[in-house]
Amino acid sequence: MKNNILIISGHTDTKTDSVANKRVLSMLEERMPEARIVYLDRLYPDFEIDAAAEQAKLLWADTIVLQFPVFWFSVPSIMHCWMEQTWLHGFSHGSTGDKLRGKKLILSYTTGAPAEAMNFEDFFQFIRAACGFCGMEYAGSVHTGGVSYQMRQDPQLLAEIEQKATAHAEKLIALLQEQA
Ligand SMILES: Cc1cc2nc3c(=O)[nH]c(=O)nc-3n(C[C@H](O)[C@H](O)[C@H](O)COP(=O)(O)O)c2cc1C
């Protein structure tokens, strides 16, 4: 069965200010070359989302992955902006808005706080609600905690971030392969 995979990266600076998300995304590029990756920070540094172009990518996709660092217990603002400007009435919802129906949605996110510090899934109830509202199937999440900024200063801790991100990418790839 075909499974077109669309990965939306919501990191605000994947070129110079990311370790964990950058590693996850580069592993996906290498291991899943057939997947399409959208770097919102590179395409839309001014937040001027091209709704038609983004909707075309969504139409192509069977599985959509939201890849992001948690910012203030939520998705980064550029990712929220992308949702607001592409999941539009008549496209994703409303009496004629059925274009996301039947697609799968996966969350893939990293946090500075350790994974056991709190239940991060609680914060993403709004995404699961939006997913159900648009007729999509929530297909699960991959979360890696304890990849904070200050760890980057220490070479050993930096290596720990890289290892955690590698393990994260492996889990995400396995979850994506299960969707086929
Ligand atoms: C503006 C901002 C807000 C953040 N808010 C949170 C937060 O609410 N909870 C948390 O655990 N980490 C928070 N962090 C830490 C990031 O989630 C963490 O640095 C990121 O996941 C690391 O990924 P990266 O190496 O790809 O940048 C925040 C970081 C920034 C810059």
The ligand as an SDF file (V2000), in Angstrom:
LIG
                    3D

 31 33  0  0  0  0  0  0  0  0999 V2000
   11.5150   29.6680   23.1790 C   0  0  0  0  0  0  0  0  0  0  0  0
   11.8020   28.3140   23.7750 C   0  0  0  0  0  0  0  0  0  0  0  0
   10.8480   27.7180   24.5740 C   0  0  0  0  0  0  0  0  0  0  0  0
   11.0590   26.4370   25.1130 C   0  0  0  0  0  0  0  0  0  0  0  0
   10.0860   25.8670   25.8710 N   0  0  0  0  0  0  0  0  0  0  0  0
   10.2800   24.6230   26.3890 C   0  0  0  0  0  0  0  0  0  0  0  0
    9.2660   23.9990   27.1710 C   0  0  0  0  0  0  0  0  0  0  0  0
    8.1670   24.5180   27.3590 O   0  0  0  0  0  0  0  0  0  0  0  0
    9.5410   22.7700   27.6990 N   0  0  0  0  0  0  0  0  0  0  0  0
   10.7330   22.1440   27.4920 C   0  0  0  0  0  0  0  0  0  0  0  0
   10.9230   21.0470   28.0070 O   0  0  0  0  0  0  0  0  0  0  0  0
   11.6950   22.7010   26.7150 N   0  0  0  0  0  0  0  0  0  0  0  0
   11.5020   23.9260   26.1700 C   0  0  0  0  0  0  0  0  0  0  0  0
   12.4680   24.5030   25.3760 N   0  0  0  0  0  0  0  0  0  0  0  0
   13.6830   23.7180   25.0390 C   0  0  0  0  0  0  0  0  0  0  0  0
   13.5660   23.0870   23.6470 C   0  0  0  0  0  0  0  0  0  0  0  0
   12.4410   22.2420   23.5520 O   0  0  0  0  0  0  0  0  0  0  0  0
   14.8530   22.3100   23.3290 C   0  0  0  0  0  0  0  0  0  0  0  0
   15.9120   23.2280   23.3440 O   0  0  0  0  0  0  0  0  0  0  0  0
   14.7530   21.6350   21.9670 C   0  0  0  0  0  0  0  0  0  0  0  0
   13.8110   20.5780   22.0220 O   0  0  0  0  0  0  0  0  0  0  0  0
   16.0980   21.0740   21.5450 C   0  0  0  0  0  0  0  0  0  0  0  0
   16.0310   20.7130   20.1830 O   0  0  0  0  0  0  0  0  0  0  0  0
   17.1300   21.2560   19.1400 P   0  0  0  0  0  0  0  0  0  0  0  0
   18.4670   20.7440   19.6020 O   0  0  0  0  0  0  0  0  0  0  0  0
   16.7290   20.6920   17.8340 O   0  0  0  0  0  0  0  0  0  0  0  0
   17.0890   22.7650   19.1610 O   0  0  0  0  0  0  0  0  0  0  0  0
   12.2810   25.7680   24.8470 C   0  0  0  0  0  0  0  0  0  0  0  0
   13.2570   26.3930   24.0360 C   0  0  0  0  0  0  0  0  0  0  0  0
   13.0140   27.6390   23.5060 C   0  0  0  0  0  0  0  0  0  0  0  0
   14.0690   28.2780   22.6330 C   0  0  0  0  0  0  0  0  0  0  0  0
  1  2  1  0
  2  3  1  0
  2 30  2  0
  3  4  2  0
  4  5  1  0
  4 28  1  0
  5  6  2  0
  6  7  1  0
  6 13  1  0
  7  8  2  0
  7  9  1  0
  9 10  1  0
 10 11  2  0
 10 12  1  0
 12 13  2  0
 13 14  1  0
 14 15  1  0
 14 28  1  0
 15 16  1  0
 16 17  1  0
 16 18  1  0
 18 19  1  0
 18 20  1  0
 20 21  1  0
 20 22  1  0
 22 23  1  0
 23 24  1  0
 24 25  2  0
 24 26  1  0
 24 27  1  0
 28 29  2  0
 29 30  1  0
 30 31  1  0
M  END
$$$$
